């Protein structure tokens, strides 16, 4: 077999292998997307938050650090406490399963409520959830690092201020 023929055969084999790999990746992306979209639960992001997460009377909203089934990372709770400083119109909470190890810090209320935690189904943990004055979920975002907490809180509050002006 001449060298050119062998090179052509190997090229076609490589093209077929790459096409199969691409098809597999597309299938996996579709599966992951279906899990993420379904993982939110339509009743959570389109409706009212669990009553334990509603803001207290006189507050403009609540920012909740949702832990899922994990114990709290002290750095995340400290970052939430720093974000809460000087923001008296917003209530800051940590939602955890009963019995979870959550550090207590000033300005952040810990809610250990299994029923509320079960209602908040997100595709990622930990996360911040913004609950409006009316108890409706306004937004949610993952916060894997303490640096992300301040940025996400700023985004939530900027969106809230913009929506109140509209």
C-alpha positions in Angstrom: 0.0 0.0 0.0 1.5 3.3 -1.0 2.2 5.9 1.7 -0.5 8.3 0.3 -3.2 5.7 0.6 -2.2 4.8 4.1 -2.3 8.5 5.1 -5.7 8.9 3.5 -7.1 5.9 5.3 -5.7 7.1 8.7 -7.1 10.5 8.0 -10.6 9.1 7.5 -10.3 7.0 10.6 -9.4 10.1 12.6 -12.3 12.0 11.1 -14.7 9.2 12.1 -13.3 9.0 15.6 -13.6 12.8 16.1 -17.2 12.8 14.8 -18.1 10.0 17.3 -16.4 11.9 20.1 -18.3 15.1 19.2 -21.6 13.3 19.1 -20.9 11.9 22.6 -20.1 15.3 23.9 -23.2 16.8 22.4 -25.3 14.1 24.1 -23.6 14.8 27.5 -24.2 18.5 27.2 -27.9 17.9 26.6 -28.1 15.6 29.6 -26.3 18.1 31.9 -28.5 20.9 30.6 -31.6 18.9 31.3 -30.5 18.2 34.8 -29.6 21.8 35.5 -32.8 23.2 34.1 -34.9 20.6 35.9 -32.9 20.9 39.1 -34.2 24.3 39.9 -37.7 23.2 40.3 -40.2 25.5 38.6 -42.1 26.2 41.9 -38.9 27.6 43.5 -37.6 30.1 41.0 -40.9 31.2 39.7 -42.9 31.5 42.9 -42.7 32.3 46.5 -39.8 31.3 48.7 -40.4 29.2 51.8 -41.8 31.4 54.6 -38.7 30.9 56.7 -36.8 32.9 54.0 -39.2 35.8 53.8 -37.9 39.2 55.0 -39.0 40.5 58.3 -41.6 43.3 58.3 -39.9 46.6 57.3 -37.1 44.9 55.4 -36.7 45.4 51.6 -35.6 41.8 51.0 -33.5 38.8 52.1 -30.2 37.5 50.8 -29.9 33.8 51.8 -26.7 31.7 51.7 -28.1 28.2 50.9 -25.8 25.4 52.0 -27.8 22.3 50.9 -26.6 19.3 52.9 -23.1 20.6 53.6 -21.7 22.2 56.7 -20.9 25.9 56.4 -17.6 27.1 55.3 -16.5 29.7 57.9 -15.0 31.9 55.1 -18.4 32.0 53.2 -20.3 33.0 56.4 -17.7 35.6 57.2 -18.0 37.0 53.7 -21.8 37.2 54.1 -21.3 39.0 57.4 -19.0 41.6 55.7 -21.6 42.0 52.9 -24.3 42.6 55.4 -22.5 45.5 57.2 -24.2 48.8 56.6 -27.2 47.3 54.8 -29.9 47.5 57.4 -32.7 47.4 54.9 -31.8 43.9 53.7 -31.9 40.8 55.9 -29.1 38.2 55.6 -29.7 34.6 56.4 -28.0 31.2 56.2 -30.3 28.3 55.3 -29.0 24.9 56.5 -30.3 21.5 57.4 -31.0 20.9 61.1 -27.8 19.8 62.8 -25.5 21.4 60.3 -22.4 23.1 61.7 -23.0 26.8 60.9 -20.9 29.5 62.6 -22.9 32.3 64.2 -21.9 35.8 63.2 -23.4 39.2 63.8 -25.9 40.4 61.3 -26.6 37.0 59.8 -29.5 34.9 61.0 -29.2 31.1 60.8 -32.3 29.2 59.7 -32.0 25.5 60.4 -35.2 24.4 58.7 -35.4 21.0 57.0 -38.6 21.7 55.2 -37.4 25.0 53.8 -34.1 23.4 52.8 -36.0 20.7 50.9 -38.0 23.3 49.0 -34.9 25.1 47.8 -33.6 22.8 45.1 -30.7 24.3 43.2 -28.3 22.6 40.8 -25.3 23.9 42.8 -24.3 24.5 46.4 -23.4 26.8 48.1 -25.6 29.5 46.6 -27.0 32.9 47.3 -30.7 33.4 46.8 -32.3 36.9 46.7 -35.9 37.0 48.1 -37.8 40.2 47.5 -40.0 42.1 49.9 -43.0 40.2 48.7 -41.4 36.8 49.4 -40.9 36.0 45.7 -37.5 34.7 44.6 -35.8 37.4 42.6 -32.5 35.6 41.7 -30.1 32.9 42.6 -26.4 32.4 41.9 -23.6 30.0 42.9 -21.0 31.2 45.4 -18.1 28.7 45.5 -15.6 31.2 47.0 -15.8 33.9 49.6 -14.8 36.5 47.0 -18.0 35.7 45.0 -20.3 36.6 47.9 -19.8 40.3 47.9 -20.0 40.4 44.1 -23.2 38.5 44.0 -24.8 40.6 46.8 -23.9 43.7 44.9 -25.5 42.3 41.7 -28.7 41.3 43.6 -29.0 44.7 45.2 -28.3 46.6 42.0 -30.9 44.6 40.2 -33.4 45.2 43.0 -32.7 49.0 42.9 -33.2 49.0 39.1 -36.5 47.1 39.3 -37.9 49.5 42.0 -37.1 52.5 39.8 -38.9 50.9 36.8 
